[in-house]
Amino acid sequence: MKLKSKAFLVFLATSSMAFAQTAPVTPTDTPAPETTIAFNAGVVSQYRYRGLAQTKGQPALQGGVDYTNANGAYLGAWASTIKWIQDASQSDITYRGSVELDLYGGYKFESNGIAYDLGYLRYEYLGNNLANTTTKTQYANANTDEVYGAGTFGNYTLKYSQTLGNLFGTVNSKSSKYIDLTANFDLGNGYVLSPHAGHQRVANQTPSMSYSDLSLTLTKDLGDGLSISASAITNNGRSNIGGTSGVNVFSSNKSSYNTAQDALVIGAKYSF
């Protein structure tokens, strides 16, 4: 499932990507803006996005690149291995798609002590054939487009995302929305604690398709670009998301793996 992310660390292990948030500072301690290119590579014990499993509880390799212009504009790409598309295969068709590629761009600026982030995100599931079902109506193409806006005040970031089309292969789900609140608390000695709460509303579907997720992430900066993290993740969809509903691809898998079960995710990341 962001959605260099040293301030938005809760998504280090739980999201397909994360956007760096800038805490408001006074003009006297604001460094001159720079144009930068940064790279990152990492591994997680499993990939979770918005609380739901993307790799059936198995490890994932991840990495990305970010370009930031001095004027506040940015572009980036981030990729992760996944399993949820293949795991939705049925007796009459085998689904393909083992890599998620996120392409994003936006603009960051500050006004009245609030740091804003406005942008666009494309989730590209390379080579996926999810729409090729026998009925042509069970799934839509997995590729998803979202626009988002976020505001950071002090330690807190509130973000709103909305799809421009269908949400992750769910038919007739245009304008689905995700809203989340994340806080980042510097504990000293390189430790950051990041509680997170989010709610995914799947448009034009039964209420059981929508759910809320919670996570708590502790990250340790080891220096020289290396960091490690541990995330405890839960959600309120365990009773209706984990089965084979045949509607939401994240929750419909051949092995009946419960994508919404509680999880502890361990991750390591190197930024350079």
N, C-alpha and C positions, 0 to 999 in steps of 0.2 A: 501499500500500500504503500512534499519535502522534502513529503510531503516532509561545505563546512558549516556545522550546526552546533557550535559550542554553547549557545544559549538556549537552544530549543532541544535539549538533550533527551527528552523523553521519547523522541522519535528515532533515536540512535538504533534501537533494537526493534521497535514496533512499527515502523513505517517504512514504505517504499522509498520516502525521501523526506528531508526536513529543511526548512528555510531559516537562515541565521536571523535572529532578531536583535535589534540594537536598542539597548537601554538608553533613555534620555540622559544627556550629560550637559553640563554647563559649557558655554563657549570657551572658557579658560582652559578646560582640560580636553577639548575636542581636537584630535589630531587632524592634520590636513588630509582630506580624502585621497585615496589612491586607487589606481586601476590595478587589479590583481587577477591572477589565475591560480586556483588552488585545486589540488587533487586529493582524493581520499579512497581508501580501500579497507575492507573489513570483513569480518565473519561473525555470524550470530548462531546461537544454538538452535534457533528456529526463527523464521521471519513472520512477524505479526504485523498486520496493518489494521488500524482502527479496531483493535481488539481481536480480530479474527485471524486464524492460521492461514498462511499462504504456502507453507511447505510441509504440511501434514506432520508437524512436530519435528521435522528433521532440519539439519543445519543448512545455512544459505551463505553463498559468497556474494559480496556487494561492493560497489565502488562507483565513483562519480568524479565529475569535474565541474568547477564553477568559475565563471568569469564575472567580475564585478567592476563596473565603470565608476570613475570618480564622481560622476553626476548622479549616482544612485541606481542606474539601470543595471540589470544583471541577467545572465543566461546560464543555464546549466543542464547537465545530463547525469542521470543516476540509473544504475542497473542492479538487478538482483535475480538470482535463480529462484524459480517458483515450482510448485507441483499441483496447484489447485485446478488448473485447466485440464491437465492430463488425467487427474483423478476423477474428473466428472465424466469420463468415457463410459459409454453404454454398450450393450450387447451388439448393436447394429452400427456403431461408429466409434472410432478412436480419435479423441481430441488431441491436437498438438499445441504446444506453446509452453516452453520451459524457461523463458527469460522475459522479465518485465523491464522495459526501458522507459524511464520518465524523462520527458523533455519539458523544460519550463523556462519562463522568462517573466520579468516584472520590473517594478520600480519601487525603491524605498526612499522615504523622506521623513522629516520630522516637522511637526507643527504643534505649538503650545504644549511642549513637554511630552508629546506622544509620538512614538516612532511608528510609521505606517508602512505596510507592505502590500502592494496590489500586483496581481499577476495572473498568469495562465499556465495550466499544467496539462500535458498530454501523457496519459498512461498508454504506452504502446506494448502490446503483448505479441512479441515477434512470431510471425508465422501461425498465429492462432486461427483455427477453423471452427470456432465455437458456434457460429451461426449455421453451420452445415448439419442441421439435425433432420431427421426424417420428416418431421411435421413442419419444419421451418418456423415454428412459433415458440419452441421451448426456451431457446436461448437467443440472445442477440450477440453481435460481435463483442468481444471482450474489451476492445480498445475504448477508452473513456477520456472525455475532455472536460476539464473543470476550470472555472474562474474562481479566484479567491481574494479575500481582503483580510488583513490582520492589523491589529493595533497593539503596541507594547507600551505599558506604563509601569515603570519600576520593574518589579520582578514578574509581572503578570502579562501574558499574551492571550488575547481573544482573537479567534480566527473563524471565518465563515467561508465555506466552499460550496459551490453549486455546479452540477453537471450541465453541459450544453446539450447532451444527448443521453443515451442510456447509460446506466451505472453498472459497470463490470459484468456485462453479459445478461443483465436482467431486462427482459422485454418491457416496453412501455413504461420506462422509469425516468424519462426526461425530467430535468429540474429537481433531481434528488439533492438533498442538502446535508451537509455535515458541519456542525458547530462544535468548537472545542475551546477549553480554557486550560492553559498550562502555566505553571509557576516554576521559577528557577531560583533556588536558594543556595548561595555560596556558603559552604560550611567550613571553608578554610582548608589548607593543606592539599589543595587540588580536588576536593570533593564538592560535588554539586548534587543537590536533591531536587527532583522534578516531579511533583504530582501533576496528574493530567486527568481531565474528565471530558468526554465527548459524547455526542448523540448523532447517530446516522438515521436520517429519515429517507426511506425509499419511496419515491413518489408513485402514485397511482397503483399501489399494492395494498394488501391487507396489513393492518397494524402490526401483525406479528413479524413482518419483514423488517421493521424498524427496531432499533435497540440502542442502548447506551453502554459505553465502555469506560473503565477506570484503569489507571496504571500509576505505579510509583517507581521511578528510576533513580538509582544512585550511580553516578559516574565519577571515576577517578582519573584525573589528568596525570599521566606518568612522565610527562615531559617529552621533548623532542618529537612532538606530533602524535604520540601514542596515548590512547585512552582506553579504558575498559569500563563496562557497565553491567548492571544487573537490574532487570525490570520485572516487577510483579504485575500481572495483567489479569483482569476479570471483566465480565460484562453480564448483562441481565438477559441475554438471548440464549442461554444454555439449553432451555427447555424446548425452544422452537426453531433454533438455527442449526443445530447439529445433525439433524436427520437428512433424509434424501427427499427433500421437498420438490425437486424438479423445477424450481423457480429461480432461486438465488444460487448462482454457481458456487460461491464461497461455501455454501452450506449443503451442496448436493454432490456427494462424491461416491465413487463406486465402492470404496472400502467402509463407508459409513463412519469415517473418522469425524469426531465432534470438533468442528473448527472453532467452536465458541467456548471450549473448556478452559478453565483457569490455567495459567502458564507462568513459569519463571524463565525469563530469557536472559542468557549471558552473551555479551558481545565484546569484541575488540575492534578498534578502529585506528588507522594510521593516516594522518593528514600531512600533506607536503606540498 
